[in-house]
């Protein structure tokens, strides 16, 4: 995968969901929700997404990418 930051939460969530990573059911539900819901993420949601991206060595969400 490229080192380019994800431009929005949908791209980041779909990369995690489609990447074949071993996710918990709770993480999968969270990622599915932020992939389809354009509402801004809360600070806690942003932190969780950042941790998931880091755990699976994916690029971060671009600054301002949390719609």
Secondary structure, 3 states (H helix, E strand, C coil): CCCCCECCHHHHHHHHHHCCCCCCHHHHHHHHHHHHCCCCCCHHHHHHHHHHHHHCCCCCECCCCCC
